[in-house]
Amino acid sequence: MTQHRSQITFFLCALLAAGLFTTLAGVSLAEDKRAAGTATDESLFPKALGVLANEKLLFPVDMSDWPLKIDSSHQLFIDDYLLASVKNIKRTVHQATKFEDNPIMTGHSPADGAGPVFAIVMRDEQSGKFRMWYAGRVTYNLPSGTSVRFPALYAESDDGITWERPELGLHEFNGSKANNIIIPAGNLWGLHIDHKEPDPQRRYKGVVWHEPKYVPREGYFLYTSPDGIRWTRETEEPIAISLNGYTIPQTGIGDTSLFRWDRHLGKYIGDVKFVLPGKIRCRGIMESDDLIHWTRPRMTVFPDSLDDGDTQIYAQNSFCYASMWLSYLRVMHTERTKGYKQTTVELTASRDGRNWYRVGNREEIIPLGGERQWDTDYHDPLWEPIAVGDELWIYYRSGKLRRDEPRRYDLGLAKLCRDGFVSLDAGEKPAAVLTRPLYFTGRRLFVNAAVHEGGYIKVSMLSRGQQPIDGYSTDDSMPITEGSVRVPVRWKTATQLELQPGNHMRIHFELKSASLYSFWIE
């Protein structure tokens, strides 16, 4: 008996030792896929993540005297990146003006179902034609009998207002191919026209989300096309796996993740969705050179204590703009009014394409409509703004979401002036804006500005040490008294800048009853 007990004791000790050794060695157990040995202060999670989207906390160093190299792109006053100092200045985040004949594209086709959703709008550089890829909010049966939803659809327009749905004859819908379906199920969550692609059959690259009923594993798949209409799936396995459950670690990425080509970084970017325990939605980013292999998704935007208690970060639609990056941040509120997913839109910005911060006081850039209007609850801006003349056109879908009412979505249009997201404003009291020391190669200085009655803008150039430069002082400046999206800056004896190699100049703006949107040096 004693010998038998000794054998049992030895066996149990061996099992415990083996388990302990396995844990210490970092070998993954079935329920733990992470190696041991990484110290983590979990008390900081997730609230500390709110710091990531605050410009002042994310970048604590005063760089007002540090030199800055700029190119000929427009330099926007979205944030404090360009600024050394300001006096009597107010920063204003501007709301886009809604098109008076909204909503547009209201006559839904059978394949549209309850309205167009998840749309991408581009303008063809050569023809000027507007092109839209979107999904129908409808469930239907494929010829095989499989029930699917969200067919990818195509539409186009000559003026961006009146849209046509061409009968493409590619895929069957309810017994007929007289429709504009381009992919039977699973909408496009990313689209890039790759002009450097040597194979013309792969010129268009798309990222399409598929449900498990359509593919073996739910996720995002790579598609290619010669024309943006006839698509071929290139991968049997997803390039990014969909989220299944709200755990840490996350099992994948969420359903409003967006994919785009970043022309500044020269990489593909995934603006991805996380859903943390407690069903808390927030956003992250990942990068790829080929749309197949991705960096680890990391957090970018999370609600903080300045947000209402019901706030969640639903989506971040980012894009390159001028010398920087901007995004439409979709902020979801679960308890407001009668809507259970009331979604507003604010602006976020980045100077490196990877670290993002919320702009201004988190103002809505496209205001929600009133209770009796079509766009009461659920704003979703589409892709990046399209430059049309001196305006920026922002397409957005919206609708009224009520728990006990059928949903319907429509498309709307809102407009800003060029560079018109944010301005630095001066009232009747003279104000001043001073930039950091700038290095540039251009010669002609321009501003995008508005000047009100009795107002002016005077521009002077200073040395890095803030000393006046002969011929470019405030007294030499020719006052700007009329605003425009492109105003040349002149002095009494000069119209061009002369920056010696290795030197830097600061720009000093004196303004009264005026607003500055941007400047640039060509």
Secondary structure, 3 states (H helix, E strand, C coil): CHHHHHHHHHHHHHHHHHHHHHHHCCCCECCECCCCCCCCCHHHCCHHHHHHHCHHHHCCCCCCCCCEECCCCCEECCCCCCEEEEECCEEEECCCEECCCCCECCCCCCCCECCEEEEEEEECCCCCCEEEEEEEECEEECCCCCEEECCEEEEEECCCCCCECCCCCCCCECCECCCCEEECCCCEEEEEECCCCCCHHHCEEEEEEECCCCCCCCEEEEEEECCCCCCEECCCCCCEEECCCCCCCCCCECCCCEEEEECCCCEEEEEEEEEECCCEEEEEEEEECCCCCECCCEEEECCCCCCCCCEEEEEEEEEEECCEEEEEEEEEECCCCCCCCEEEEEEEEECCCCCCEECCCCCCCCCCCCCCCCCCCECEECCCCEEECCEEEEEEEEECCCCCCCCCEEEEEEEEECCCCEEEEECCCCEEEEECCEECCCCCEEEEEEEEEEEEEEEEEEECCCCECCCCCCCCECCECCCEEEEECCECCCCCCCCCCCCCEEEEEEEEEEEEEEEEEC
